Amino acid sequence: MSRNLLLALLLGSALAQAAVDPTQPPASLGPASSADEAPAALVLQAILRGAQGSRAVIDGHTLRVGEARAGLRVLAIHPHSVLIERQGQRELLRLAEPVMKPSR
């Protein structure tokens, strides 16, 4: 009897390890491979102006026109946007609209 119980426990644990989680989507519907993914969205956090020229803060990195970092290059800095080049494509990053607007 104990032999059958041991065999059932061993077989049960092996089946439990091979079981598929019913709450997960099928593997065919899983996330795409990294090669198929679009580049991550960049966030223009601030545009800084000073005597030394303008700088853009993109995802925590401060860059001037012509500088490159993490696969992107800054082409132009405008009052409310920054033109960048990433993976051979040009993108215009815009500052978010302020939540509070000044009264008139």
C-alpha positions in Angstrom: 0.0 0.0 0.0 2.8 2.4 0.9 4.5 1.6 -2.4 1.3 2.7 -4.4 1.0 5.8 -2.3 4.6 6.8 -3.0 4.1 6.1 -6.7 1.0 8.2 -6.7 2.8 11.1 -5.0 5.7 11.0 -7.4 3.5 10.8 -10.4 1.2 13.5 -9.1 4.1 15.9 -8.6 5.5 15.3 -12.1 2.1 16.0 -13.6 1.7 19.1 -11.5 5.0 20.5 -12.8 3.9 19.8 -16.4 0.4 21.3 -15.9 -0.5 24.5 -17.8 -1.8 27.5 -15.8 -5.4 27.9 -17.0 -5.3 31.7 -16.2 -2.5 32.3 -18.7 -3.1 32.9 -22.4 -1.9 30.3 -24.8 1.8 30.5 -25.8 0.8 31.4 -29.4 -0.9 34.6 -28.0 2.0 35.5 -25.8 4.1 38.7 -26.2 5.9 39.2 -29.5 9.7 38.6 -29.7 11.9 41.6 -29.0 12.9 41.8 -32.7 9.2 42.5 -33.6 8.6 45.1 -30.9 8.3 48.8 -31.7 10.8 51.0 -29.9 9.8 52.2 -26.5 8.0 55.5 -26.3 10.3 58.3 -25.2 9.2 61.1 -22.9 10.2 64.7 -23.3 10.3 65.8 -19.7 11.7 69.4 -20.1 13.3 71.9 -22.4 15.9 74.0 -20.7 17.2 77.3 -22.1 20.3 79.2 -21.0 23.3 81.2 -22.1 25.0 78.0 -23.3 22.0 77.1 -25.6 19.0 74.9 -25.3 18.9 71.4 -23.8 16.2 68.7 -23.8 15.6 66.3 -21.0 14.5 63.0 -22.6 13.8 60.0 -20.3 16.1 61.6 -17.6 19.0 62.4 -20.0 20.0 66.0 -20.8 21.0 66.4 -24.4 22.0 69.3 -26.7 21.4 69.5 -30.5 23.7 67.0 -32.2 24.3 64.8 -29.1 23.3 61.2 -29.1 22.5 58.7 -26.4 20.7 55.3 -26.2 20.1 55.1 -29.9 18.7 58.5 -30.4 20.1 61.8 -31.7 18.8 65.3 -31.1 18.3 67.1 -34.4 16.5 70.3 -33.2 15.1 71.8 -30.1 12.0 74.0 -30.5 10.1 75.9 -27.8 7.6 73.1 -27.0 9.1 70.1 -28.9 12.3 68.3 -29.9 13.1 66.6 -33.2 15.0 63.4 -32.8 16.3 60.6 -35.0 16.0 57.0 -33.8 16.5 53.9 -35.9 16.7 55.9 -39.1 13.3 57.5 -38.4 12.6 61.1 -37.3 10.3 61.7 -34.4 8.9 64.9 -32.9 8.6 64.7 -29.1 6.2 67.2 -27.6 6.0 68.5 -24.0 2.8 67.5 -22.2 0.1 70.1 -21.8 0.3 71.6 -18.3 -2.4 70.4 -16.0 -2.9 73.9 -14.5 -3.1 76.8 -16.9 -2.4 80.4 -15.8 -5.4 82.6 -15.3 -6.0 85.5 -17.7 
